Amino acid sequence: MLRILVLSALMIAAPTFAGEKAIIGQTAQMSVSEVGLTYEARIDTGAGNTSIHAFDLEVEGGSAKNMKDNVGKTIWFTTENRTGESKRLSATIVKTSTVSNSQGTETRYMVSLKIGKKGDERKVKVNLRDRSHMDYKLLIGRNWLKGKYIVDVADKQLIGPVAPISIVETGLLFNTRIDTGAVENSLHAVDLKVENGVDDMEKNVGKMLFFTTENEQGKQHRVHARIVETSLIRNAQGSEIRYMVELQVGELGKEYKVKVNLRDRSKMTHKLLIGRNWLQGHYMVDVSL
């Protein structure tokens, strides 16, 4: 049946430690010194940079047509946390960041802000983007985590932000993005054909599905699997329904069955994304690996 993804609110009061690195959970209370607000932040190893909810952006003295020409200028923006507290502030634009996703690319301004547990904030580059449609108004990326934190969505073995992952049914090895910001695993899939399928995706649950997948080396395989449910995925661009199948996924020789949603990831660098439903109870993520 159709399942709407609700991001879990697993939180930790303070980090524990693994060797010299602190262990942090999939969400945490974070303070932004310059803003004077506290955010419930998503810890996201799939994101290279940290991102804060920002709107009503205004470059002081007027904006140049080319965003890169505004580097060094002062930008004013308003930010708001999950409880509705807001503040308008200014900061110097230190660089621009181009972010690619399945919807295309967008360029964002970056500023330096002090972020961390209250009283232990440290400066990091942060991109400014409208996160009004997102559950978390602050996203902590690898540039804040690297060298200092290990992300534990439950427990156990260490894995890096990118890892070679096998899917038994495909016979392929994928150069996989490990993404604690994603609830589910997602596999590149095209040319989907449902046996005796109908237009209503929900009514196709339980039927057999053919799809073609491809890894980063261009190797393809046609897969035959049963649709176990549909999943409604929400992001800043809107929402979409995807089929889910069960596949044997894991490090080579250590695969185990897990649900995977299917979508066209042809524009994405990584054709397989591993989310928390695979990591939970098995792995901690160290973005320094």
C-alpha positions as CSV (number, residue, x, y, z in Angstrom):
1,M,0.0,0.0,0.0
2,L,1.0,3.6,-0.5
3,R,3.4,4.7,2.3
4,I,4.1,8.4,3.0
5,L,7.6,8.9,4.3
6,V,7.8,10.7,7.6
7,L,11.3,11.6,8.7
8,S,12.0,10.1,12.1
9,A,12.8,12.3,15.0
10,L,15.6,10.3,16.6
11,M,17.7,12.8,18.6
12,I,20.6,12.6,21.0
13,A,21.2,14.9,23.9
14,A,25.0,14.8,23.5
15,P,27.4,13.0,21.3
16,T,29.2,9.8,22.5
17,F,32.7,9.0,21.2
18,A,34.4,6.5,19.0
19,G,38.1,6.8,19.3
20,E,38.9,10.5,18.7
21,K,35.6,11.2,16.8
22,A,32.3,11.9,18.4
23,I,29.3,9.9,17.3
24,I,26.2,11.8,16.3
25,G,22.7,10.6,15.5
26,Q,20.6,11.2,12.4
27,T,19.1,14.4,13.9
28,A,20.5,16.8,16.5
29,Q,19.7,20.2,18.1
30,M,22.1,22.7,16.6
31,S,22.7,26.4,17.4
32,V,23.7,29.0,14.8
33,S,25.6,31.7,16.7
34,E,25.0,34.6,14.3
35,V,21.3,33.9,14.1
36,G,20.7,33.3,17.8
37,L,18.3,30.4,17.1
38,T,18.3,26.7,17.7
39,Y,17.4,24.3,14.9
40,E,16.5,20.6,14.8
41,A,19.0,19.6,12.1
42,R,19.1,16.7,9.8
43,I,22.5,15.1,9.8
44,D,23.1,14.2,6.1
45,T,26.2,12.4,4.8
46,G,24.7,12.6,1.3
47,A,25.2,16.4,1.3
48,G,28.6,17.9,0.6
49,N,27.8,21.2,2.3
50,T,25.7,22.4,5.2
51,S,22.5,24.2,4.2
52,I,20.3,26.6,6.1
53,H,16.7,27.8,5.3
54,A,17.0,31.3,3.8
55,F,14.6,33.5,2.0
56,D,14.1,37.1,0.9
57,L,17.8,37.2,-0.2
58,E,19.0,40.7,-1.0
59,V,22.6,41.6,-2.1
60,E,23.6,44.9,-0.6
61,G,24.2,47.5,-3.3
62,G,22.4,45.5,-5.9
63,S,23.1,42.0,-7.4
64,A,25.3,41.4,-10.4
65,K,23.7,39.2,-13.1
66,N,26.3,36.5,-12.7
67,M,26.1,35.2,-9.1
68,K,29.8,34.6,-8.9
69,D,30.4,38.3,-9.3
70,N,28.6,38.9,-6.0
71,V,31.3,37.0,-4.0
72,G,32.7,39.3,-1.4
73,K,29.5,41.4,-1.1
74,T,27.1,41.5,1.8
75,I,23.9,39.6,1.5
76,W,20.8,40.0,3.7
77,F,18.5,37.1,4.3
78,T,15.8,35.9,6.6
79,T,15.9,32.5,8.3
80,E,13.4,30.6,10.4
81,N,13.6,27.4,12.5
82,R,11.0,24.6,12.8
83,T,9.1,26.4,15.6
84,G,8.6,29.5,13.5
85,E,11.2,31.8,15.2
86,S,12.8,34.0,12.6
87,K,15.6,36.5,12.2
88,R,16.9,38.8,9.4
89,L,20.7,39.0,9.3
90,S,23.6,39.8,7.0
91,A,26.7,38.0,6.1
92,T,29.5,38.1,3.5
93,I,29.1,35.9,0.4
94,V,32.3,33.7,0.5
95,K,31.5,31.6,-2.6
96,T,28.8,30.1,-4.7
97,S,27.9,26.4,-4.8
98,T,26.3,24.6,-7.7
99,V,24.1,21.7,-6.6
100,S,23.0,18.9,-9.0
101,N,20.0,16.7,-8.5
102,S,17.5,14.8,-10.6
103,Q,15.7,18.0,-11.4
104,G,18.8,19.7,-12.8
105,T,21.2,22.2,-11.2
106,E,21.0,25.3,-9.1
107,T,23.6,27.8,-7.9
108,R,23.4,29.0,-4.3
109,Y,25.3,31.6,-2.3
110,M,27.5,30.4,0.6
111,V,28.3,32.3,3.8
112,S,30.3,31.4,6.9
113,L,28.4,30.8,10.1
114,K,29.2,29.3,13.4
115,I,27.2,26.1,13.9
116,G,27.2,23.3,16.5
117,K,26.0,22.2,19.9
118,K,25.2,25.3,21.9
119,G,28.4,26.7,23.4
120,D,30.5,24.6,21.0
121,E,29.8,26.1,17.7
122,R,32.5,26.3,14.9
123,K,32.6,28.2,11.7
124,V,31.7,26.4,8.5
125,K,30.6,27.4,5.0
126,V,26.8,27.2,4.6
127,N,24.7,27.5,1.5
128,L,21.5,29.5,1.5
129,R,18.4,28.0,0.1
130,D,14.6,28.1,0.6
131,R,13.8,25.0,2.7
132,S,10.3,26.1,3.5
133,H,8.9,22.8,2.0
134,M,11.4,20.7,4.0
135,D,10.9,19.2,7.4
136,Y,14.4,20.3,8.6
137,K,15.4,24.0,8.2
138,L,19.1,23.2,8.8
139,L,20.9,20.4,7.1
140,I,24.4,19.4,8.4
141,G,26.6,18.1,5.5
142,R,30.0,16.5,5.2
143,N,31.9,19.8,5.5
144,W,30.8,20.1,9.1
145,L,31.1,16.4,10.0
146,K,34.4,15.6,8.4
147,G,37.2,14.7,10.7
148,K,35.1,15.2,13.9
149,Y,32.0,13.1,13.7
150,I,30.7,9.6,12.9
151,V,27.0,9.4,12.0
152,D,25.2,6.5,13.7
153,V,21.7,5.9,12.5
154,A,21.6,3.0,14.9
155,D,24.8,1.0,15.5
156,K,27.7,-0.8,14.4
157,Q,30.1,-1.2,11.4
158,L,31.8,1.8,9.9
159,I,31.1,2.8,6.2
160,G,32.2,5.8,4.3
161,P,30.1,8.3,2.3
162,V,30.7,6.3,-0.8
163,A,31.1,2.5,-0.9
164,P,31.1,-0.4,-3.4
165,I,27.7,-2.0,-2.9
166,S,26.4,-5.2,-4.6
167,I,22.9,-6.1,-5.6
168,V,22.6,-9.8,-6.1
169,E,19.7,-9.8,-8.5
170,T,21.7,-7.5,-10.9
171,G,25.1,-9.1,-10.7
172,L,26.5,-5.6,-10.6
173,L,28.6,-3.6,-8.2
174,F,27.6,0.1,-7.7
175,N,29.8,3.0,-6.6
176,T,27.1,4.0,-4.0
177,R,26.3,7.2,-2.2
178,I,25.7,6.5,1.5
179,D,23.0,9.0,2.5
180,T,21.8,9.3,6.1
181,G,19.4,12.0,4.9
182,A,17.4,9.5,2.9
183,V,14.9,7.3,4.5
184,E,15.0,4.7,1.7
185,N,17.4,3.1,-0.7
186,S,17.0,4.2,-4.3
187,L,18.2,2.4,-7.5
188,H,18.5,3.7,-11.0
189,A,15.8,2.1,-13.1
190,V,14.5,2.8,-16.6
191,D,12.1,1.1,-19.0
192,L,9.8,-0.1,-16.3
193,K,7.2,-2.7,-17.5
194,V,4.5,-4.0,-15.1
195,E,3.0,-7.4,-16.1
196,N,-0.7,-6.8,-16.7
197,G,-0.2,-3.3,-15.3
198,V,-2.8,-0.5,-15.0
199,D,-2.4,3.3,-14.8
200,D,-3.1,3.3,-11.0
201,M,0.2,2.5,-9.5
202,E,-1.3,1.4,-6.2
203,K,-3.3,-1.3,-8.0
204,N,0.0,-2.8,-9.4
205,V,1.3,-3.7,-5.9
206,G,1.9,-7.5,-5.9
207,K,2.5,-7.7,-9.6
208,M,5.8,-8.5,-11.3
209,L,7.9,-5.7,-12.8
210,F,10.7,-5.6,-15.3
211,F,13.2,-2.8,-15.3
212,T,16.7,-2.1,-16.5
213,T,19.4,-0.8,-14.2
214,E,23.0,0.4,-15.0
215,N,26.0,1.0,-12.7
216,E,28.6,3.8,-13.0
217,Q,30.7,1.8,-15.4
218,G,27.8,1.5,-17.9
219,K,27.1,-2.1,-17.2
220,Q,23.4,-3.0,-17.6
221,H,21.1,-5.7,-16.3
222,R,17.4,-6.4,-16.8
223,V,15.7,-7.3,-13.5
224,H,12.5,-9.0,-12.8
225,A,11.0,-8.4,-9.3
226,R,7.7,-8.1,-7.5
227,I,6.3,-4.7,-6.5
228,V,5.9,-4.8,-2.7
229,E,4.5,-1.3,-2.2
230,T,4.6,2.2,-3.5
231,S,6.3,5.1,-1.8
232,L,5.5,8.8,-1.9
233,I,8.7,10.8,-2.0
234,R,8.6,14.5,-1.0
235,N,11.3,17.0,-1.7
236,A,11.7,20.7,-2.3
237,Q,10.6,20.2,-6.0
238,G,7.3,18.5,-5.1
239,S,6.4,14.9,-4.7
240,E,6.4,11.7,-6.8
241,I,5.2,8.1,-6.4
242,R,7.8,5.3,-6.9
243,Y,7.5,1.5,-7.0
244,M,9.4,-0.4,-4.3
245,V,10.9,-3.9,-4.7
246,E,12.8,-6.1,-2.4
247,L,16.4,-6.9,-3.4
248,Q,19.5,-8.4,-1.8
249,V,21.8,-5.4,-1.2
250,G,25.1,-5.0,0.7
251,E,28.8,-5.2,0.6
252,L,29.9,-8.0,-1.6
253,G,29.2,-11.3,0.1
254,K,27.3,-9.6,2.9
255,E,24.1,-8.7,1.1
256,Y,20.7,-8.8,2.8
257,K,17.1,-8.2,1.6
258,V,15.8,-4.7,1.8
259,K,13.2,-2.5,0.1
260,V,14.5,-0.3,-2.7
261,N,12.6,2.4,-4.6
262,L,13.0,2.7,-8.3
263,R,13.7,5.9,-10.2
264,D,15.5,7.3,-13.2
265,R,18.9,8.4,-11.8
266,S,20.6,8.8,-15.2
267,K,21.4,12.4,-14.3
268,M,22.9,11.5,-10.9
269,T,26.6,10.6,-10.3
270,H,25.6,7.6,-8.1
271,K,23.2,5.1,-9.6
272,L,22.4,3.5,-6.2
273,L,21.7,5.6,-3.0
274,I,21.7,3.8,0.3
275,G,19.4,5.3,2.9
276,R,18.6,4.7,6.6
277,N,16.4,1.6,5.9
278,W,19.6,-0.3,4.9
279,L,21.9,1.4,7.4
280,Q,19.7,1.0,10.5
281,G,21.1,-1.4,13.0
282,H,24.1,-2.3,10.8
283,Y,26.3,0.7,10.0
284,M,27.8,4.0,11.3
285,V,28.8,6.5,8.6
286,D,32.2,8.2,8.8
287,V,32.4,10.8,6.1
288,S,36.2,11.0,6.5
289,L,36.7,7.4,5.1
